[in-house]
Amino acid sequence: MAVAYSDSRASQQMAVVVWVRIIVSIFVFLPAAPSQAARLYTEDDPVTILTTDTLKQTIHNSTTAWLVQFYSSWCGHCIQYSPTWKALAGDVKDWEQAIRIGVLDCAHEKNFDICKEFEIHFYPTFRYFKAHGSNTDIGKTYRGPDRELQTVRQLMVNFLQNHTKQDWPTRCPLLEPSRTEDILALIGQKREQYMAIIIEDTDSYVGREVILDLMPYEGVSVRRVLSSDKALMERLGVTAVPAAYLFHPNGTHGLMDAQKRLRFFFSSFLKLLPGVHRQSPASHQSPAHSSSNGQKRTEEWREFDKSKVYMADLESGLHYLLRVELARHQTLEGEQLRTFKDFVTVVAKLFPGRPSVVKLLETLLEWIVSLPLDKIPYDAVLDLVNNKMRISGLFLSDRVQWVGCQGSSASFRGYPCSLWTLFHVLTVQAAVRPDALANTALEDDPQAVLQTMRRYITTFFGCQECGHHFEEMAKESMGAVKTTDEAVLWLWRKHNQVNRRLAGAMSEDPLFPKTQWPTPDLCPTCHEERSGIHAWDEPTVLDFLKRHYGATNISPKYTLEPAPPAPPKDTPPKDAAAVAIAPPAHPEAPSQPAGARPPLDLLPPAGNHSALLPPLHPQAQVQGGVGAHKEPRPGPSVSFLGFSSVDMSLCVLLYAFSCVFLMLLFFFFRARSRRWKVRANRPFV
Ligand SMILES: Cc1cc2nc3c(=O)[nH]c(=O)nc-3n(C[C@H](O)[C@H](O)[C@H](O)COP(=O)(O)OP(=O)(O)OC[C@H]3O[C@@H](n4cnc5c(N)ncnc54)[C@H](O)[C@@H]3O)c2cc1C
């Protein structure tokens, strides 16, 4: 009975404990909900996330105007509207010195009081805050039912124009139309920078939007005039509006050929004029002469055509990846080794490179696949990349030669640019050569290149923050890629997302501003405007990407000719034949000065890992020309335990010779012992 009583008490206590736990977990969960949902906007979005701690200090007495959306993370309408708000913020990112976009989550417990103080009763509430507003300003609510992106953008322009001379945003240019005489006075005058005039109808916003788009750019200023000024229209030869007229610094002038009369086309055209560049946040000096960290260019500028992809960039990127980036790892094992294997598989099979580089990648692949080890020393990879075994026809330059990826200073562009370029090339190759990955276990996966890139970036890419951002993007949507064409477009879209996020950042080369790519001058038909908003014609973009990153658009200009592999200093040549079959040195082949190599302290000490490396293949020969390489490509044979056929023949010869020698010895001693026996039996002889 006593036992039964204590049992029921225990079960009652258990029940109480369970209930307490449930209640506690509800209370713990409740405050967590808004912060989870606050992820409606993240730091990666082009909006400023405001809180009770930052709202007032940000918007009051600000040098810019503000448009803030007060939202609630549980309100379905706010959730549905968030993509439009993000798109708007991205669209007007260049207007930041005049007007900025913010968000504040009123469902977050921390923000309850501030939302009350600002009299926010409904979600979402849009509030405009004028520049230089007082500490009591709670903003002006926009109540219009139309919240389409274009409408809100135009309201932002109207709102800016509602400022007076006294409270005008400090860096915002004039948005009013210019006077005819001011424009006429420009004709024939030389000036320091370009001057663009947008001619438009009274109700058009194009002129004001282009003026604001060009705000963060130096080297050009923009004004607008109205088409109602017939005399000016006639003087400038304008017959249709909106139109753009350009006064060059040297005094020449004429109508701007921007292909389409749209805001995006006008703005892009002006941003890409020679000498026009985005203001550097760290430096306002000319980008060609200095950089944010003072690292000047020491190399000569290599002229290039931006409609081309350069093999020198791809090879320099591969060199950096294989000899410098990987060198940070003493050994490759586990996930690192698997990632590296897949990376080598993808490049060996898809890289439309010169035969000497492809052969090197194939050799690397065959070697790495044939190794039964689950851990390899990095130095063994390096020995192979450096062709320490002197296999004929294998060559990857160890000089960095940036061309399309060169920056205005040594600290800009270069390797990350080449890595993007390499992966765009690989996604395109996977789409145009569907059988290229046959028999690799990757052939049926349309995401093969993307997933390999994802793993490479998170495992090896030196910029960890970049890896983190890329992983976020991959988690969000890479899984939805169903075809290799979609993979090409996915990478293009995400690269543009990164471009948008980095526009105006310290890492941006002022000479190569981050833009939404391809720009209209590269592909006019890729761009459209739907309901006043810029849009991409994606099928056309796909065609363009396949052409741009296709093998035939890769220029071999500035690539270094393969040189014969130099005999390693610490090991003598294996045999004379090896020297005889090596490709002849190109007369212009550079001597590879030490200064052009990656910093030596980044490279591991050269050890002797020859035993792990594949042997010399006598048939290996160099064939010239980009893309000359054919499928399927037999690689050099890897014989038993890494010995070449020459080694094996020598062994067999030695073996046979030893056998004969031993047999001769045997017969010799046998004959002698017989003679001794005869002598012993017949001592009288
Ligand atoms: C995976 C990855 C993630 C990165 N993440 C970050 C980051 O989070 N923060 C950071 O500061 N830096 C990041 N970087 C570096 C950054 O994106 C640039 O590579 C670097 O700033 C150099 O810029 P760039 O001007 O040379 O142009 P890049 O952006 O490197 O582009 C190289 C070339 O690709 C072409 N191109 C541009 N856009 C596209 C497109 N959408 N589709 C196809 N081709 C295009 C253009 O010809 C351009 O010159 C990342 C790099 C990589 C490879």
The ligand as a Gaussian input file, in Angstrom:
#p B3LYP/6-31G(d) Opt

LIG

0 1
 C       32.670000      32.499000     -54.715000
 C       33.173000      33.876000     -54.374000
 C       32.554000      34.599000     -53.367000
 C       33.002000      35.875000     -53.034000
 N       32.419000      36.549000     -51.996000
 C       32.917000      37.760000     -51.617000
 C       32.408000      38.444000     -50.482000
 O       31.505000      37.952000     -49.816000
 N       32.965000      39.633000     -50.134000
 C       33.994000      40.187000     -50.843000
 O       34.471000      41.264000     -50.501000
 N       34.477000      39.565000     -51.945000
 C       33.980000      38.373000     -52.332000
 N       34.498000      37.731000     -53.413000
 C       35.424000      38.449000     -54.305000
 C       34.615000      39.344000     -55.257000
 O       33.417000      38.719000     -55.686000
 C       35.385000      39.700000     -56.511000
 O       35.827000      38.525000     -57.127000
 C       36.576000      40.594000     -56.257000
 O       36.164000      41.745000     -55.562000
 C       37.200000      41.026000     -57.605000
 O       36.190000      41.700000     -58.353000
 P       36.268000      41.977000     -59.892000
 O       35.978000      43.412000     -60.145000
 O       37.515000      41.478000     -60.451000
 O       35.036000      41.177000     -60.556000
 P       34.509000      39.758000     -60.216000
 O       33.249000      39.897000     -59.458000
 O       35.549000      38.934000     -59.626000
 O       34.132000      39.187000     -61.654000
 C       35.122000      38.726000     -62.548000
 C       34.640000      38.913000     -63.960000
 O       33.489000      38.105000     -64.171000
 C       32.564000      38.765000     -65.037000
 N       31.300000      38.848000     -64.317000
 C       30.884000      39.780000     -63.448000
 N       29.660000      39.488000     -63.001000
 C       29.303000      38.345000     -63.598000
 C       28.139000      37.545000     -63.561000
 N       27.092000      37.868000     -62.816000
 N       28.117000      36.413000     -64.291000
 C       29.143000      36.067000     -65.083000
 N       30.254000      36.798000     -65.169000
 C       30.346000      37.925000     -64.439000
 C       33.152000      40.093000     -65.373000
 O       33.807000      39.994000     -66.616000
 C       34.175000      40.326000     -64.280000
 O       35.242000      41.090000     -64.703000
 C       34.086000      36.444000     -53.762000
 C       34.699000      35.708000     -54.777000
 C       34.262000      34.435000     -55.082000
 C       34.963000      33.642000     -56.156000

